[in-house]
Amino acid sequence: MQANTTARSALTLVTALLLGGCTSPPGKPADMQVLPACGRLPNCVNSQSGRGVHAIEPIRANAEQWRQLKAWIAGQENWEITVDDDRFLQAVVKTPLMRFRDDVQLLFFPDARLIQVRSSSRLGISDMGTNAKRVEALRAQLAPPPGR
C-alpha cells in the first residue's frame, strides 16, 4: 500500500512539473515591432526582450539573406511554417527524438538589416539549451563560407 501511494505521489509530481511547463503557441505580433516575451521558465530565447537565460543576439541579414533563410526553413523536414508574411515567419519545429513541438518566430527589419528571433519550447521546465542552439543553426545558414 505504501509503495502504491509513493508511486502515485511521484507520478503526480512529475505530471505537475511537465504541465507547469506547458505553453501554447505564441501569437503574431499585433504591431509587427516586438515579439512576445519569454515566460519565467528557462525554455525560451528572445533577441528583443530576453535577459539572462532568455537572451540571444538578433541575426544580421539583408533582404536576400532573409529570403534565403525562409527558403531554408521551408525545406527542413521537421519544420512546419504556420505564418509566412513579408516580414514575419512563424514555424513549429518537432524535436527529432521525442517529437515535442517548439515554436520559432522571426521578425525582419530590412532598414536595420536585422532579424529578431524567438524560439520557445511548449513543454517542459528547461529546454537544455535547444532553443539557443536552434537560433545559432539559423544564424549559421547566413554565415559566409570559410575563405571568403
Number of C-alpha atoms within 10 A of each C-alpha: 6 7 8 9 10 11 12 12 12 12 12 12 12 12 12 12 14 13 14 13 19 14 14 11 16 18 10 16 13 9 7 12 12 15 23 16 16 21 14 10 15 20 25 29 31 27 22 21 16 17 12 8 14 24 17 23 18 20 21 18 21 18 15 8 15 24 14 15 18 16 11 12 19 14 12 11 10 15 19 17 18 11 13 12 8 10 15 20 19 24 22 21 23 17 14 9 6 7 10 14 18 24 23 26 24 23 24 24 19 14 8 10 16 19 24 23 25 30 29 28 29 20 19 18 18 14 18 11 13 18 25 23 12 16 21 14 11 17 17 13 14 16 11 8 8 5 4 4
